Amino acid sequence: MRRALILLLLCAPLLATTVVPMSIERLTRASTHVVVGQAADSWTEWNADRTLIYTVTRFRVQRALKGEAAETIFVQQLGGTNGAYQQKVAGVRYWEEGERSVLFIRPGEGTQGRYVITGLMQGNFAVKSTGADPDVTNGVPGVEAFDPQTRQLGVYRGSTLRLSELEARVRRAATE
């Protein structure tokens, strides 16, 4: 029993997603598009080998902050439930119909014209409040941050700020 507990504790860190935190400016430069959008609907699909499940979400673009985007875009993320099978990816936040987000995206390789989130969850800012200048955040549970300078792991907390501040930083970074 004690060995099993030790083994479980040693393996637990392997279940987390680890990222090197990216600034909003770096996210902007690494993305072909940054848009404010609203999730319309989602569905899951298998890859060609039936080894991975992807969740695809259709977004209605409300405005583009970087790049020119169509009125409707499709964003593909790893994981989801398809029939009796479920694949979970720590740090991937799926969208509910009607949910608003600011998306830092780029075309995915082999995604048939779909986009992927830049920096995994880092390029997915949920609009968390209503009003003229709502809060947005890209923080999600289950993610560790790696600091390349100190070579240390810590908890990834993401960024929380006002939508107007995020938009201003994206526009500045997009013109640099």
N, C-alpha and C positions, 0 to 999 in steps of 0.2 A: 504494500500500500504506500509506504513512504517513498519507494523508488518511483512509483507511478506519479505521485504528487510532484516530485523533483523534476521528472521528465516533462510533466505538464507545464510547470513553471518555466522551464528552459525553452519550451516551444512557444509559449504565449507571445513573446515579442515577434515571432515570425508571422503572426496573424494580422499584424498592423500594416498599414500602408505608410511608407516613409517618403517624404518629399524634401527637396531643398527649397525653402521659401522663396517666392518671387515677388518683387515689388509690383505695384500697379503699372509702373513705367515699363518694367521688363515684360510683364504679361502683354502689354499693348504692343511692344515691338515684336514679340514672338507670335502674335496673332495677325491673321489677314483681315479679320473683321472683329469689331466690338459692337454689339447690338443690345438694345433694350427690347425684350420680347415677352410674350405671354404664351405659356404652354397651351396647346390646343388639345392634343391627344397623344397617347403613347402606345407602343406595342413591342413585343419581343420577337426576335428571329434567331435562328441558329446560324453559325458560320457554315461554310460549305462542307467542312469535315464533321459537323455536328459535335464539336468539342467545346465550343464557346457559345454563350448566349449573349446577345446584344439587346439593349433597350433603345428604341428609336423614338424620339419625341419630335412632334411637329410644332414649330413655334410661329406665331404671327409676329412679325417684326414691327415694333412701334416706332423705333427710330434707330438709325445707325450712327455710332460715334466714331467709327473708323471703317473705311471701306464702304462699298455700295452693296447692299444686300437686297435680295428679292423680298417681296412681301411675306413669303413663307419660306422657312428654312427647316432642315431636318438635322437633328443632332443625335449622334450615335454614341452610346456609352457601354462599356463592358459590364455584364451582369444582368440579372433579372430572373424572372420565373417564366418558364415555357412548359406548359403541361405539368407533369409531375416533377420536373427538374428545376432546381434553383441554384444560381450562382451568385454569391455575394462578394462584393469588392469593398473593403473598408475605405471610406472616404468618398465614395461615389454617392452623390445625392440625386435621387430621381425626382421628377417633377409631377405635381398634381395638376389636373386640368384647371386652367385659369390662373395658375401661379405665375407671377412676374419675376424675371431675372435679368441681370446684366450678364451677357455671355461674351467671354473672350474666346474666340474660336478660330480654327484653321481647317482646311480640307484634310480629311483623314485619308491615309493610304488604303486603297482598296475598299473604300466605303461608298462607292457608287454615287458620288456627288453630295454626300453627307458631310457634315462638319463634326469635329471632335473638340472637346474642351481643352484649352491650353493649360498645361500644368495640372492635369487631373481636376481636383475640386477647386484649385486656386482660381481658375478662370470662370467660376460659377458663383456669381454674387446674387443671393436671394434678396428680393425686396421685402423687407420685414415689417414695414409699417405703411400706413396710408398718409395722405396729405400732400402738400405742395413739395416737400423735400424729405422723402422717406429715408429711413435707415436701410443700408444694404450690408450684407455680410457673406463671406466665403468660408466661414468656420464650420467644420463638421467634426463629429466625434470619431475616434478610432484612427487618428492619423498622428504620426510622429514627424517632427521636423529635424532635419540634419543640418548642423552648422558646419560647413566645410572648413572654416578657419579654426574652430576649436575641436572639430571632429567629434562633437557631442550630439547625442539625441535628446530631444525635448518634446513636449506636447505642442502640436500645431494648433494654434488658436485662430488663425486667419486674421482678417481685417474687418473691422466694423466702422463704417463712416456714413456720412450723408451722401445721397445720390448726387447732389450738385457737386460735391467735392470730388467724387469718383469721376464724374463726367469731365470736370475741368482738368483733372490729372491725365485722363485718357486723351483729351484733345491736345494738350500740351505735348505729351509724349508722341502722339501721332504725327506732329509737325517737326519734331527734332530730327 
